[in-house]
Amino acid sequence: MAESATEKQFWRYWLLGLLLFAAMIALNPAISNNVAPMGISDHQAAGSAARADAIQKQWQADGVLWLARISMAIDLLFIAIYSWGAWNGGKLMRGEQSPGIRRIGVLVMVATAIFLVTDYVETIAQFIQLMQLRGNDMLAGLAAAVRPFKSLAWLVSFVGLLVALFLRRRARHGSIE
């Protein structure tokens, strides 16, 4: 069976998005320190200008501020690419015959839309502070506030696609023994 355009876009963009995610994970240890042991994640959860400033100043003192900026720039690309792939994956699953897989497809699409919006809000709020090298209570608070919703939406989109792919394969090729 030939791949549809939606399926091609799903695989290309979703896997490229996951590759970018892996690149961010690989960069993170270089920007982890005693002030931000979780690296970018600590900056996302900072919640205040003072905390964002402390993290950014330590990155600057460690000479890794440029890596933090690269990581956030990769994150901006990741959000768009992963979201486009996941959206197409949800759309692909929504077109399956199985009602369960179709429901998972819709769930993935909704979760992906929430992820796209919340992760852009979070990352842009972070990026502005990082580029200005000055924390901002409103932006830090906004980033911290949307973080749990972003994380949950990403998890639902990712795991949802894995489950749907497994169920789709099982339906097409019989149960795995």
Residue pairs with C-beta under 8 A, 6 or more apart in sequence:
3 11
4 92
6 88
6 91
6 92
6 95
7 88
7 92
9 84
9 85
9 88
10 85
10 86
10 88
10 89
10 91
10 92
11 85
12 85
13 81
13 82
13 84
13 85
13 88
14 82
14 85
14 86
14 88
14 89
14 161
15 85
16 81
16 85
17 78
17 81
17 82
17 83
17 84
17 85
17 86
18 82
20 74
20 77
20 78
20 81
20 82
21 78
21 82
23 74
24 40
24 71
24 74
24 75
24 78
27 67
27 70
27 71
27 74
28 38
28 39
28 40
28 41
28 71
29 39
30 64
30 67
31 39
31 40
31 59
31 62
31 64
31 67
31 68
31 71
32 38
32 39
33 58
33 59
33 62
34 58
35 42
35 54
35 55
35 58
36 42
36 43
36 55
36 58
36 59
39 68
39 71
40 68
40 71
40 72
40 75
40 126
42 55
43 52
43 55
43 56
43 68
43 126
43 130
44 122
44 126
44 143
44 144
44 147
45 143
45 144
45 147
46 52
46 55
46 135
46 140
46 143
46 144
47 140
47 141
47 143
47 144
48 135
48 137
48 140
48 141
49 129
49 134
49 135
49 136
49 137
49 140
50 135
51 135
51 140
52 126
52 129
52 135
52 136
52 139
52 140
53 134
53 135
56 65
56 68
56 129
56 130
56 133
56 135
59 65
59 67
59 68
60 133
65 130
65 133
68 130
69 130
69 131
72 123
72 126
72 127
72 130
73 127
75 119
75 123
76 120
76 123
76 124
76 127
79 115
79 116
79 119
79 120
79 123
80 116
83 112
83 115
83 116
86 108
86 111
86 112
86 115
86 157
86 158
86 161
87 109
87 112
87 113
89 105
89 108
89 161
89 164
89 165
90 104
90 105
90 106
90 107
90 108
90 109
90 112
90 157
90 160
90 161
91 105
91 109
92 105
93 101
93 102
93 104
93 105
93 108
93 161
93 164
93 168
94 102
94 105
94 106
94 109
95 102
95 105
96 102
96 105
96 164
96 168
96 171
97 171
98 167
98 168
98 171
100 167
101 164
101 167
101 168
101 171
104 160
104 163
104 164
104 167
105 164
107 156
107 160
108 156
108 157
108 160
108 161
108 164
111 153
111 154
111 156
111 157
111 160
112 153
112 157
114 149
114 150
114 153
115 150
115 153
115 154
115 157
118 146
118 147
118 149
118 150
118 153
119 146
119 150
119 154
121 142
121 143
121 146
122 142
122 143
122 146
122 147
122 150
123 143
125 139
125 140
125 142
125 143
126 139
126 143
128 136
128 139
129 135
129 136
129 139
129 140
170 176
